[in-house]
Amino acid sequence: MNQTYTLKQAMNKLELTSRAAFHHVMTKHPHSFVIVHRRNSRDDVTLYDKQVLDKFAQIRKYFIENGHL
């Protein structure tokens, strides 16, 4: 099982529709985004730690549902 998310997968998990929104959330909560870099022969791919992002998404969803965000 893969232990990382790509940018697109992370955006889907956080229910964000734009890269700008993703980077805004990442800037506000940098501790919730553990970044793993994997160098590819053609480009750099940024991968995000799945376990940390899943926990952040769960907490974020709770606050959104209860009107705190």
N, C-alpha and C positions, 0 to 999 in steps of 0.2 A: 504494500500500500504506500502511495506517495505521501510524504510528510511535508510537502510544500504546495503553495498556490502560485499560479502565475498572476499577473496583474488582472487579467480578465476574470479569472476565477475568484480572486479576492474582491473585485468589484461586485460580482454576483453575490458573493457571500454577505457582503455589507449592504446589498441592495442599493448600490450607487449606479448612476447612469452615465457619468462622465469622468474622465480622468482628472479634470480640475476638482471635482467634488472629492474624489479619492485622495488626491494630494492635499486638499484642505483638511480632511479628517486626519490624514497621516501627520500633518504639521501640528495639529492641535493635540494629538495623542501619540507622540513618537515612541513611547514605551510599549505600545500595543502592536508595533510592527517590527518584528525581528526579520531582518533582511538577510537572505542567503544568496550570494552571487555565484553563478555557474558560468564559466567562460565557455562559449561555443566557438567553433572555428570561424563562423561568419559574423557573430555579434555577441554582445553581452546580454544575458537574460537575467532579469531580477526576479528572484523567487522569495516568497514570504512564508515564514514558518506557519504551518497549518494549525497546530495546537494553540498557539498564542492568539492567532487571528480568530479562530473559532470561539475562544473564550471572550474576546473583545466583542465579537458580533453578538453573542448571547447577551452580554451586559448592555450593549448599545440598544438592542431590540427591546429589552426590558424597560429602559429609560424612555424610549420613544413611545412605547405602548402606554406608559403611565404619565405622559405629558411633561416629562422633565427635559426633553430635548426639542 
